[in-house]
Structure formats: C-alpha cells, structure tokens
C-alpha cells in the first residue's frame, strides 16, 4: 500500500530547498524530482516531514 508524504529536498551544492509531496511505496519515496536548478542530480539531502 502506498501513502502520501511531505518531503524536503536540499541541494548540497547551492543550498536550494524544495518541499514536495511524494508517494511512499516499498520503502522508497518517489516525488518525481530529477535535478536542482544548478543542474545537480546526485548530491541531495532528502528528509521526510511530518
């Protein structure tokens, strides 16, 4: 079963923050987020919010 969660994604290169809603399924959270505005797609901190 999947559930919706709020997620904060922070770029470690430029410090930009994004708050998105995602779907938790099978232990993963999928938000559809691909890359930051600075073109970074690897160095990201993902934190689940309440």
N, CA, C and O atoms as a GROMACS GRO file, in nm:
protein
  200
    1UNK      N    1   0.084  -0.119   0.000
    1UNK     CA    2   0.000   0.000   0.000
    1UNK      C    3   0.088   0.124   0.000
    1UNK      O    4   0.190   0.127   0.069
    2UNK      N    5   0.051   0.225  -0.076
    2UNK     CA    6   0.130   0.348  -0.085
    2UNK      C    7   0.060   0.460  -0.008
    2UNK      O    8  -0.063   0.464   0.000
    3UNK      N    9   0.141   0.551   0.047
    3UNK     CA   10   0.085   0.665   0.119
    3UNK      C   11   0.159   0.791   0.079
    3UNK      O   12   0.276   0.787   0.041
    4UNK      N   13   0.090   0.904   0.088
    4UNK     CA   14   0.150   1.033   0.050
    4UNK      C   15   0.223   1.092   0.169
    4UNK      O   16   0.175   1.087   0.282
    5UNK      N   17   0.342   1.147   0.142
    5UNK     CA   18   0.424   1.209   0.246
    5UNK      C   19   0.480   1.341   0.193
    5UNK      O   20   0.493   1.361   0.072
    6UNK      N   21   0.511   1.431   0.285
    6UNK     CA   22   0.573   1.558   0.251
    6UNK      C   23   0.724   1.542   0.267
    6UNK      O   24   0.770   1.485   0.366
    7UNK      N   25   0.801   1.591   0.170
    7UNK     CA   26   0.945   1.569   0.166
    7UNK      C   27   1.016   1.702   0.142
    7UNK      O   28   0.972   1.784   0.062
    8UNK      N   29   1.128   1.723   0.214
    8UNK     CA   30   1.214   1.838   0.188
    8UNK      C   31   1.340   1.786   0.120
    8UNK      O   32   1.406   1.695   0.169
    9UNK      N   33   1.372   1.847   0.005
    9UNK     CA   34   1.493   1.812  -0.068
    9UNK      C   35   1.584   1.933  -0.066
    9UNK      O   36   1.544   2.043  -0.105
   10UNK      N   37   1.709   1.914  -0.019
   10UNK     CA   38   1.805   2.023  -0.010
   10UNK      C   39   1.926   1.987  -0.096
   10UNK      O   40   1.981   1.878  -0.085
   11UNK      N   41   1.966   2.080  -0.182
   11UNK     CA   42   2.082   2.062  -0.267
   11UNK      C   43   2.208   2.094  -0.186
   11UNK      O   44   2.217   2.201  -0.126
   12UNK      N   45   2.304   2.003  -0.185
   12UNK     CA   46   2.428   2.025  -0.112
   12UNK      C   47   2.523   2.118  -0.185
   12UNK      O   48   2.617   2.169  -0.125
   13UNK      N   49   2.503   2.141  -0.314
   13UNK     CA   50   2.592   2.228  -0.390
   13UNK      C   51   2.554   2.375  -0.375
   13UNK      O   52   2.640   2.458  -0.343
   14UNK      N   53   2.427   2.410  -0.398
   14UNK     CA   54   2.387   2.551  -0.395
   14UNK      C   55   2.302   2.587  -0.274
   14UNK      O   56   2.284   2.706  -0.246
   15UNK      N   57   2.250   2.488  -0.200
   15UNK     CA   58   2.172   2.515  -0.080
   15UNK      C   59   2.024   2.538  -0.105
   15UNK      O   60   1.950   2.567  -0.011
   16UNK      N   61   1.979   2.525  -0.227
   16UNK     CA   62   1.837   2.544  -0.260
   16UNK      C   63   1.752   2.438  -0.191
   16UNK      O   64   1.793   2.322  -0.181
   17UNK      N   65   1.633   2.477  -0.143
   17UNK     CA   66   1.540   2.386  -0.076
   17UNK      C   67   1.413   2.370  -0.158
   17UNK      O   68   1.364   2.466  -0.218
   18UNK      N   69   1.361   2.249  -0.161
   18UNK     CA   70   1.235   2.220  -0.228
   18UNK      C   71   1.149   2.139  -0.132
   18UNK      O   72   1.198   2.046  -0.069
   19UNK      N   73   1.021   2.174  -0.121
   19UNK     CA   74   0.927   2.097  -0.040
   19UNK      C   75   0.824   2.040  -0.137
   19UNK      O   76   0.753   2.114  -0.205
   20UNK      N   77   0.817   1.907  -0.140
   20UNK     CA   78   0.731   1.838  -0.236
   20UNK      C   79   0.649   1.732  -0.165
   20UNK      O   80   0.681   1.691  -0.054
   21UNK      N   81   0.543   1.688  -0.231
   21UNK     CA   82   0.468   1.572  -0.183
   21UNK      C   83   0.509   1.454  -0.267
   21UNK      O   84   0.524   1.464  -0.389
   22UNK      N   85   0.527   1.342  -0.201
   22UNK     CA   86   0.568   1.221  -0.270
   22UNK      C   87   0.484   1.103  -0.227
   22UNK      O   88   0.399   1.115  -0.139
   23UNK      N   89   0.508   0.991  -0.289
   23UNK     CA   90   0.436   0.868  -0.258
   23UNK      C   91   0.537   0.767  -0.205
   23UNK      O   92   0.637   0.737  -0.269
   24UNK      N   93   0.507   0.715  -0.085
   24UNK     CA   94   0.592   0.612  -0.026
   24UNK      C   95   0.538   0.477  -0.069
   24UNK      O   96   0.421   0.445  -0.048
   25UNK      N   97   0.624   0.399  -0.131
   25UNK     CA   98   0.586   0.262  -0.166
   25UNK      C   99   0.709   0.175  -0.165
   25UNK      O  100   0.813   0.211  -0.221
   26UNK      N  101   0.697   0.060  -0.102
   26UNK     CA  102   0.806  -0.038  -0.092
   26UNK      C  103   0.933   0.022  -0.032
   26UNK      O  104   1.043  -0.009  -0.076
   27UNK      N  105   0.917   0.107   0.070
   27UNK     CA  106   1.033   0.163   0.140
   27UNK      C  107   1.100   0.280   0.071
   27UNK      O  108   1.198   0.333   0.123
   28UNK      N  109   1.053   0.321  -0.044
   28UNK     CA  110   1.109   0.435  -0.117
   28UNK      C  111   1.008   0.547  -0.123
   28UNK      O  112   0.887   0.524  -0.114
   29UNK      N  113   1.058   0.669  -0.140
   29UNK     CA  114   0.971   0.784  -0.160
   29UNK      C  115   0.995   0.838  -0.300
   29UNK      O  116   1.108   0.874  -0.334
   30UNK      N  117   0.890   0.843  -0.381
   30UNK     CA  118   0.901   0.894  -0.518
   30UNK      C  119   0.830   1.027  -0.528
   30UNK      O  120   0.709   1.036  -0.505
   31UNK      N  121   0.906   1.132  -0.562
   31UNK     CA  122   0.848   1.266  -0.578
   31UNK      C  123   0.848   1.310  -0.723
   31UNK      O  124   0.778   1.406  -0.758
   32UNK      N  125   0.923   1.242  -0.807
   32UNK     CA  126   0.936   1.284  -0.946
   32UNK      C  127   1.045   1.388  -0.963
   32UNK      O  128   1.068   1.436  -1.074
   33UNK      N  129   1.114   1.425  -0.854
   33UNK     CA  130   1.222   1.525  -0.858
   33UNK      C  131   1.341   1.468  -0.933
   33UNK      O  132   1.387   1.358  -0.902
   34UNK      N  133   1.391   1.540  -1.032
   34UNK     CA  134   1.502   1.491  -1.114
   34UNK      C  135   1.634   1.560  -1.082
   34UNK      O  136   1.735   1.493  -1.062
   35UNK      N  137   1.635   1.695  -1.078
   35UNK     CA  138   1.759   1.768  -1.054
   35UNK      C  139   1.730   1.910  -1.006
   35UNK      O  140   1.622   1.964  -1.029
   36UNK      N  141   1.829   1.968  -0.939
   36UNK     CA  142   1.819   2.103  -0.886
   36UNK      C  143   1.833   2.206  -0.999
   36UNK      O  144   1.867   2.172  -1.112
   37UNK      N  145   1.807   2.330  -0.966
   37UNK     CA  146   1.822   2.439  -1.062
   37UNK      C  147   1.967   2.458  -1.106
   37UNK      O  148   1.993   2.507  -1.216
   38UNK      N  149   2.062   2.417  -1.020
   38UNK     CA  150   2.205   2.430  -1.054
   38UNK      C  151   2.255   2.309  -1.133
   38UNK      O  152   2.376   2.295  -1.153
   39UNK      N  153   2.165   2.222  -1.177
   39UNK     CA  154   2.194   2.104  -1.259
   39UNK      C  155   2.252   1.988  -1.178
   39UNK      O  156   2.302   1.892  -1.237
   40UNK      N  157   2.246   1.995  -1.046
   40UNK     CA  158   2.292   1.887  -0.960
   40UNK      C  159   2.184   1.779  -0.952
   40UNK      O  160   2.067   1.810  -0.927
   41UNK      N  161   2.222   1.654  -0.974
   41UNK     CA  162   2.125   1.546  -0.963
   41UNK      C  163   2.173   1.434  -0.871
   41UNK      O  164   2.109   1.328  -0.866
   42UNK      N  165   2.283   1.454  -0.799
   42UNK     CA  166   2.338   1.350  -0.714
   42UNK      C  167   2.350   1.389  -0.567
   42UNK      O  168   2.316   1.309  -0.479
   43UNK      N  169   2.399   1.507  -0.538
   43UNK     CA  170   2.426   1.548  -0.400
   43UNK      C  171   2.304   1.618  -0.340
   43UNK      O  172   2.300   1.740  -0.329
   44UNK      N  173   2.205   1.537  -0.301
   44UNK     CA  174   2.080   1.589  -0.248
   44UNK      C  175   2.050   1.525  -0.113
   44UNK      O  176   2.071   1.405  -0.095
   45UNK      N  177   2.003   1.605  -0.018
   45UNK     CA  178   1.956   1.554   0.110
   45UNK      C  179   1.805   1.545   0.105
   45UNK      O  180   1.738   1.645   0.077
   46UNK      N  181   1.750   1.428   0.131
   46UNK     CA  182   1.606   1.408   0.129
   46UNK      C  183   1.560   1.378   0.272
   46UNK      O  184   1.610   1.287   0.338
   47UNK      N  185   1.464   1.458   0.319
   47UNK     CA  186   1.415   1.445   0.456
   47UNK      C  187   1.263   1.441   0.455
   47UNK      O  188   1.198   1.526   0.393
   48UNK      N  189   1.206   1.342   0.522
   48UNK     CA  190   1.060   1.331   0.531
   48UNK      C  191   1.011   1.425   0.641
   48UNK      O  192   1.067   1.427   0.751
   49UNK      N  193   0.908   1.504   0.611
   49UNK     CA  194   0.850   1.597   0.706
   49UNK      C  195   0.720   1.539   0.763
   49UNK      O  196   0.661   1.449   0.704
   50UNK      N  197   0.678   1.592   0.875
   50UNK     CA  198   0.552   1.544   0.937
   50UNK      C  199   0.434   1.618   0.884
   50UNK      O  200   0.321   1.591   0.925
   0.00000   0.00000   0.00000
